């Protein structure tokens, strides 16, 4: 009889603990993350291939939810989770793809791997 009573008490205690933990996890999931939006200057972006390269690089970056390049304005609109990334990291992701981002200078090796149409220096020489 004592064993049965001990088992019921133990089972009841474990049930209460499990219920408390599941409620706590549910609260965490419903807390929405406030995304930030920013616009980054990409003066070295010149064509649709540049847009695709920058957008692909940002899609792979942790915390970036969306990115859209505007070639006329020479900017990229970025929506990101500030708990997972920073503006500096986003600019660095663009630079690592071969493009200047605000004051962050492009990665020279990545720039050399870009298609010819994406290299602004080559376009200047043609003119």
MODELLER restraints for C-alpha pairs under 7 A, 6 or more apart:
rsr = mdl.restraints
at = mdl.atoms
rsr.add(forms.Gaussian(group=physical.xy_distance, feature=features.Distance(at['CA:34:A'], at['CA:81:A']), mean=6.98, stdev=0.5))
rsr.add(forms.Gaussian(group=physical.xy_distance, feature=features.Distance(at['CA:35:A'], at['CA:79:A']), mean=6.41, stdev=0.5))
rsr.add(forms.Gaussian(group=physical.xy_distance, feature=features.Distance(at['CA:35:A'], at['CA:80:A']), mean=5.42, stdev=0.5))
rsr.add(forms.Gaussian(group=physical.xy_distance, feature=features.Distance(at['CA:35:A'], at['CA:81:A']), mean=4.85, stdev=0.5))
rsr.add(forms.Gaussian(group=physical.xy_distance, feature=features.Distance(at['CA:35:A'], at['CA:82:A']), mean=6.72, stdev=0.5))
rsr.add(forms.Gaussian(group=physical.xy_distance, feature=features.Distance(at['CA:36:A'], at['CA:79:A']), mean=5.61, stdev=0.5))
rsr.add(forms.Gaussian(group=physical.xy_distance, feature=features.Distance(at['CA:36:A'], at['CA:80:A']), mean=5.42, stdev=0.5))
rsr.add(forms.Gaussian(group=physical.xy_distance, feature=features.Distance(at['CA:36:A'], at['CA:81:A']), mean=6.33, stdev=0.5))
rsr.add(forms.Gaussian(group=physical.xy_distance, feature=features.Distance(at['CA:36:A'], at['CA:82:A']), mean=6.62, stdev=0.5))
rsr.add(forms.Gaussian(group=physical.xy_distance, feature=features.Distance(at['CA:37:A'], at['CA:78:A']), mean=5.62, stdev=0.5))
rsr.add(forms.Gaussian(group=physical.xy_distance, feature=features.Distance(at['CA:37:A'], at['CA:79:A']), mean=4.42, stdev=0.5))
rsr.add(forms.Gaussian(group=physical.xy_distance, feature=features.Distance(at['CA:37:A'], at['CA:80:A']), mean=6.47, stdev=0.5))
rsr.add(forms.Gaussian(group=physical.xy_distance, feature=features.Distance(at['CA:38:A'], at['CA:77:A']), mean=5.87, stdev=0.5))
rsr.add(forms.Gaussian(group=physical.xy_distance, feature=features.Distance(at['CA:38:A'], at['CA:78:A']), mean=5.38, stdev=0.5))
rsr.add(forms.Gaussian(group=physical.xy_distance, feature=features.Distance(at['CA:38:A'], at['CA:79:A']), mean=6.59, stdev=0.5))
rsr.add(forms.Gaussian(group=physical.xy_distance, feature=features.Distance(at['CA:39:A'], at['CA:75:A']), mean=6.28, stdev=0.5))
rsr.add(forms.Gaussian(group=physical.xy_distance, feature=features.Distance(at['CA:39:A'], at['CA:76:A']), mean=5.60, stdev=0.5))
rsr.add(forms.Gaussian(group=physical.xy_distance, feature=features.Distance(at['CA:39:A'], at['CA:77:A']), mean=4.54, stdev=0.5))
rsr.add(forms.Gaussian(group=physical.xy_distance, feature=features.Distance(at['CA:39:A'], at['CA:78:A']), mean=6.19, stdev=0.5))
rsr.add(forms.Gaussian(group=physical.xy_distance, feature=features.Distance(at['CA:40:A'], at['CA:75:A']), mean=5.36, stdev=0.5))
rsr.add(forms.Gaussian(group=physical.xy_distance, feature=features.Distance(at['CA:40:A'], at['CA:76:A']), mean=5.27, stdev=0.5))
rsr.add(forms.Gaussian(group=physical.xy_distance, feature=features.Distance(at['CA:40:A'], at['CA:77:A']), mean=6.56, stdev=0.5))
rsr.add(forms.Gaussian(group=physical.xy_distance, feature=features.Distance(at['CA:40:A'], at['CA:101:A']), mean=6.32, stdev=0.5))
rsr.add(forms.Gaussian(group=physical.xy_distance, feature=features.Distance(at['CA:40:A'], at['CA:102:A']), mean=5.94, stdev=0.5))
rsr.add(forms.Gaussian(group=physical.xy_distance, feature=features.Distance(at['CA:41:A'], at['CA:74:A']), mean=6.01, stdev=0.5))
rsr.add(forms.Gaussian(group=physical.xy_distance, feature=features.Distance(at['CA:41:A'], at['CA:75:A']), mean=4.46, stdev=0.5))
rsr.add(forms.Gaussian(group=physical.xy_distance, feature=features.Distance(at['CA:41:A'], at['CA:76:A']), mean=6.59, stdev=0.5))
rsr.add(forms.Gaussian(group=physical.xy_distance, feature=features.Distance(at['CA:41:A'], at['CA:101:A']), mean=5.61, stdev=0.5))
rsr.add(forms.Gaussian(group=physical.xy_distance, feature=features.Distance(at['CA:41:A'], at['CA:102:A']), mean=4.86, stdev=0.5))
rsr.add(forms.Gaussian(group=physical.xy_distance, feature=features.Distance(at['CA:42:A'], at['CA:74:A']), mean=5.23, stdev=0.5))
rsr.add(forms.Gaussian(group=physical.xy_distance, feature=features.Distance(at['CA:42:A'], at['CA:75:A']), mean=5.13, stdev=0.5))
rsr.add(forms.Gaussian(group=physical.xy_distance, feature=features.Distance(at['CA:42:A'], at['CA:76:A']), mean=6.78, stdev=0.5))
rsr.add(forms.Gaussian(group=physical.xy_distance, feature=features.Distance(at['CA:42:A'], at['CA:99:A']), mean=6.79, stdev=0.5))
rsr.add(forms.Gaussian(group=physical.xy_distance, feature=features.Distance(at['CA:42:A'], at['CA:100:A']), mean=5.78, stdev=0.5))
rsr.add(forms.Gaussian(group=physical.xy_distance, feature=features.Distance(at['CA:42:A'], at['CA:101:A']), mean=5.08, stdev=0.5))
rsr.add(forms.Gaussian(group=physical.xy_distance, feature=features.Distance(at['CA:42:A'], at['CA:102:A']), mean=6.58, stdev=0.5))
rsr.add(forms.Gaussian(group=physical.xy_distance, feature=features.Distance(at['CA:43:A'], at['CA:74:A']), mean=5.23, stdev=0.5))
rsr.add(forms.Gaussian(group=physical.xy_distance, feature=features.Distance(at['CA:43:A'], at['CA:100:A']), mean=6.76, stdev=0.5))
rsr.add(forms.Gaussian(group=physical.xy_distance, feature=features.Distance(at['CA:44:A'], at['CA:99:A']), mean=5.84, stdev=0.5))
rsr.add(forms.Gaussian(group=physical.xy_distance, feature=features.Distance(at['CA:44:A'], at['CA:100:A']), mean=6.06, stdev=0.5))
rsr.add(forms.Gaussian(group=physical.xy_distance, feature=features.Distance(at['CA:44:A'], at['CA:120:A']), mean=6.52, stdev=0.5))
rsr.add(forms.Gaussian(group=physical.xy_distance, feature=features.Distance(at['CA:45:A'], at['CA:51:A']), mean=6.90, stdev=0.5))
rsr.add(forms.Gaussian(group=physical.xy_distance, feature=features.Distance(at['CA:45:A'], at['CA:71:A']), mean=6.71, stdev=0.5))
rsr.add(forms.Gaussian(group=physical.xy_distance, feature=features.Distance(at['CA:45:A'], at['CA:74:A']), mean=6.55, stdev=0.5))
rsr.add(forms.Gaussian(group=physical.xy_distance, feature=features.Distance(at['CA:45:A'], at['CA:99:A']), mean=6.83, stdev=0.5))
rsr.add(forms.Gaussian(group=physical.xy_distance, feature=features.Distance(at['CA:45:A'], at['CA:118:A']), mean=6.95, stdev=0.5))
rsr.add(forms.Gaussian(group=physical.xy_distance, feature=features.Distance(at['CA:46:A'], at['CA:71:A']), mean=6.49, stdev=0.5))
rsr.add(forms.Gaussian(group=physical.xy_distance, feature=features.Distance(at['CA:46:A'], at['CA:118:A']), mean=6.17, stdev=0.5))
rsr.add(forms.Gaussian(group=physical.xy_distance, feature=features.Distance(at['CA:47:A'], at['CA:118:A']), mean=6.54, stdev=0.5))
rsr.add(forms.Gaussian(group=physical.xy_distance, feature=features.Distance(at['CA:50:A'], at['CA:118:A']), mean=5.93, stdev=0.5))
rsr.add(forms.Gaussian(group=physical.xy_distance, feature=features.Distance(at['CA:51:A'], at['CA:69:A']), mean=5.52, stdev=0.5))
rsr.add(forms.Gaussian(group=physical.xy_distance, feature=features.Distance(at['CA:53:A'], at['CA:97:A']), mean=6.98, stdev=0.5))
rsr.add(forms.Gaussian(group=physical.xy_distance, feature=features.Distance(at['CA:54:A'], at['CA:94:A']), mean=6.04, stdev=0.5))
rsr.add(forms.Gaussian(group=physical.xy_distance, feature=features.Distance(at['CA:54:A'], at['CA:97:A']), mean=6.59, stdev=0.5))
rsr.add(forms.Gaussian(group=physical.xy_distance, feature=features.Distance(at['CA:55:A'], at['CA:67:A']), mean=5.69, stdev=0.5))
rsr.add(forms.Gaussian(group=physical.xy_distance, feature=features.Distance(at['CA:55:A'], at['CA:68:A']), mean=6.47, stdev=0.5))
rsr.add(forms.Gaussian(group=physical.xy_distance, feature=features.Distance(at['CA:57:A'], at['CA:93:A']), mean=6.45, stdev=0.5))
rsr.add(forms.Gaussian(group=physical.xy_distance, feature=features.Distance(at['CA:57:A'], at['CA:94:A']), mean=6.66, stdev=0.5))
rsr.add(forms.Gaussian(group=physical.xy_distance, feature=features.Distance(at['CA:57:A'], at['CA:97:A']), mean=6.45, stdev=0.5))
rsr.add(forms.Gaussian(group=physical.xy_distance, feature=features.Distance(at['CA:58:A'], at['CA:64:A']), mean=6.43, stdev=0.5))
rsr.add(forms.Gaussian(group=physical.xy_distance, feature=features.Distance(at['CA:58:A'], at['CA:67:A']), mean=6.62, stdev=0.5))
rsr.add(forms.Gaussian(group=physical.xy_distance, feature=features.Distance(at['CA:58:A'], at['CA:93:A']), mean=6.60, stdev=0.5))
rsr.add(forms.Gaussian(group=physical.xy_distance, feature=features.Distance(at['CA:59:A'], at['CA:66:A']), mean=6.89, stdev=0.5))
rsr.add(forms.Gaussian(group=physical.xy_distance, feature=features.Distance(at['CA:61:A'], at['CA:93:A']), mean=6.93, stdev=0.5))
rsr.add(forms.Gaussian(group=physical.xy_distance, feature=features.Distance(at['CA:62:A'], at['CA:84:A']), mean=6.60, stdev=0.5))
rsr.add(forms.Gaussian(group=physical.xy_distance, feature=features.Distance(at['CA:62:A'], at['CA:85:A']), mean=6.59, stdev=0.5))
rsr.add(forms.Gaussian(group=physical.xy_distance, feature=features.Distance(at['CA:63:A'], at['CA:80:A']), mean=5.50, stdev=0.5))
rsr.add(forms.Gaussian(group=physical.xy_distance, feature=features.Distance(at['CA:63:A'], at['CA:81:A']), mean=5.00, stdev=0.5))
rsr.add(forms.Gaussian(group=physical.xy_distance, feature=features.Distance(at['CA:63:A'], at['CA:84:A']), mean=4.90, stdev=0.5))
rsr.add(forms.Gaussian(group=physical.xy_distance, feature=features.Distance(at['CA:63:A'], at['CA:85:A']), mean=5.40, stdev=0.5))
rsr.add(forms.Gaussian(group=physical.xy_distance, feature=features.Distance(at['CA:64:A'], at['CA:79:A']), mean=6.14, stdev=0.5))
rsr.add(forms.Gaussian(group=physical.xy_distance, feature=features.Distance(at['CA:64:A'], at['CA:80:A']), mean=4.26, stdev=0.5))
rsr.add(forms.Gaussian(group=physical.xy_distance, feature=features.Distance(at['CA:64:A'], at['CA:81:A']), mean=6.37, stdev=0.5))
rsr.add(forms.Gaussian(group=physical.xy_distance, feature=features.Distance(at['CA:65:A'], at['CA:79:A']), mean=5.50, stdev=0.5))
rsr.add(forms.Gaussian(group=physical.xy_distance, feature=features.Distance(at['CA:65:A'], at['CA:80:A']), mean=5.19, stdev=0.5))
rsr.add(forms.Gaussian(group=physical.xy_distance, feature=features.Distance(at['CA:66:A'], at['CA:78:A']), mean=5.73, stdev=0.5))
rsr.add(forms.Gaussian(group=physical.xy_distance, feature=features.Distance(at['CA:66:A'], at['CA:79:A']), mean=5.18, stdev=0.5))
rsr.add(forms.Gaussian(group=physical.xy_distance, feature=features.Distance(at['CA:67:A'], at['CA:76:A']), mean=6.50, stdev=0.5))
rsr.add(forms.Gaussian(group=physical.xy_distance, feature=features.Distance(at['CA:67:A'], at['CA:77:A']), mean=5.56, stdev=0.5))
rsr.add(forms.Gaussian(group=physical.xy_distance, feature=features.Distance(at['CA:67:A'], at['CA:78:A']), mean=4.49, stdev=0.5))
rsr.add(forms.Gaussian(group=physical.xy_distance, feature=features.Distance(at['CA:67:A'], at['CA:79:A']), mean=6.50, stdev=0.5))
rsr.add(forms.Gaussian(group=physical.xy_distance, feature=features.Distance(at['CA:68:A'], at['CA:76:A']), mean=5.39, stdev=0.5))
rsr.add(forms.Gaussian(group=physical.xy_distance, feature=features.Distance(at['CA:68:A'], at['CA:77:A']), mean=5.27, stdev=0.5))
rsr.add(forms.Gaussian(group=physical.xy_distance, feature=features.Distance(at['CA:68:A'], at['CA:78:A']), mean=6.73, stdev=0.5))
rsr.add(forms.Gaussian(group=physical.xy_distance, feature=features.Distance(at['CA:69:A'], at['CA:75:A']), mean=5.87, stdev=0.5))
rsr.add(forms.Gaussian(group=physical.xy_distance, feature=features.Distance(at['CA:69:A'], at['CA:76:A']), mean=4.13, stdev=0.5))
rsr.add(forms.Gaussian(group=physical.xy_distance, feature=features.Distance(at['CA:69:A'], at['CA:77:A']), mean=6.40, stdev=0.5))
rsr.add(forms.Gaussian(group=physical.xy_distance, feature=features.Distance(at['CA:70:A'], at['CA:76:A']), mean=5.96, stdev=0.5))
rsr.add(forms.Gaussian(group=physical.xy_distance, feature=features.Distance(at['CA:91:A'], at['CA:101:A']), mean=5.28, stdev=0.5))
rsr.add(forms.Gaussian(group=physical.xy_distance, feature=features.Distance(at['CA:91:A'], at['CA:104:A']), mean=6.44, stdev=0.5))
rsr.add(forms.Gaussian(group=physical.xy_distance, feature=features.Distance(at['CA:92:A'], at['CA:104:A']), mean=6.88, stdev=0.5))
rsr.add(forms.Gaussian(group=physical.xy_distance, feature=features.Distance(at['CA:94:A'], at['CA:101:A']), mean=6.19, stdev=0.5))
rsr.add(forms.Gaussian(group=physical.xy_distance, feature=features.Distance(at['CA:95:A'], at['CA:101:A']), mean=6.15, stdev=0.5))
rsr.add(forms.Gaussian(group=physical.xy_distance, feature=features.Distance(at['CA:95:A'], at['CA:104:A']), mean=6.61, stdev=0.5))
rsr.add(forms.Gaussian(group=physical.xy_distance, feature=features.Distance(at['CA:95:A'], at['CA:105:A']), mean=6.15, stdev=0.5))
rsr.add(forms.Gaussian(group=physical.xy_distance, feature=features.Distance(at['CA:95:A'], at['CA:106:A']), mean=4.06, stdev=0.5))
rsr.add(forms.Gaussian(group=physical.xy_distance, feature=features.Distance(at['CA:95:A'], at['CA:107:A']), mean=5.45, stdev=0.5))
rsr.add(forms.Gaussian(group=physical.xy_distance, feature=features.Distance(at['CA:96:A'], at['CA:106:A']), mean=6.37, stdev=0.5))
rsr.add(forms.Gaussian(group=physical.xy_distance, feature=features.Distance(at['CA:96:A'], at['CA:107:A']), mean=5.17, stdev=0.5))
rsr.add(forms.Gaussian(group=physical.xy_distance, feature=features.Distance(at['CA:96:A'], at['CA:110:A']), mean=6.23, stdev=0.5))
rsr.add(forms.Gaussian(group=physical.xy_distance, feature=features.Distance(at['CA:97:A'], at['CA:110:A']), mean=5.67, stdev=0.5))
rsr.add(forms.Gaussian(group=physical.xy_distance, feature=features.Distance(at['CA:98:A'], at['CA:106:A']), mean=4.97, stdev=0.5))
rsr.add(forms.Gaussian(group=physical.xy_distance, feature=features.Distance(at['CA:98:A'], at['CA:107:A']), mean=5.25, stdev=0.5))
rsr.add(forms.Gaussian(group=physical.xy_distance, feature=features.Distance(at['CA:98:A'], at['CA:108:A']), mean=6.73, stdev=0.5))
rsr.add(forms.Gaussian(group=physical.xy_distance, feature=features.Distance(at['CA:98:A'], at['CA:110:A']), mean=4.57, stdev=0.5))
rsr.add(forms.Gaussian(group=physical.xy_distance, feature=features.Distance(at['CA:98:A'], at['CA:111:A']), mean=4.08, stdev=0.5))
rsr.add(forms.Gaussian(group=physical.xy_distance, feature=features.Distance(at['CA:99:A'], at['CA:106:A']), mean=4.65, stdev=0.5))
rsr.add(forms.Gaussian(group=physical.xy_distance, feature=features.Distance(at['CA:99:A'], at['CA:111:A']), mean=6.94, stdev=0.5))
rsr.add(forms.Gaussian(group=physical.xy_distance, feature=features.Distance(at['CA:100:A'], at['CA:106:A']), mean=4.52, stdev=0.5))
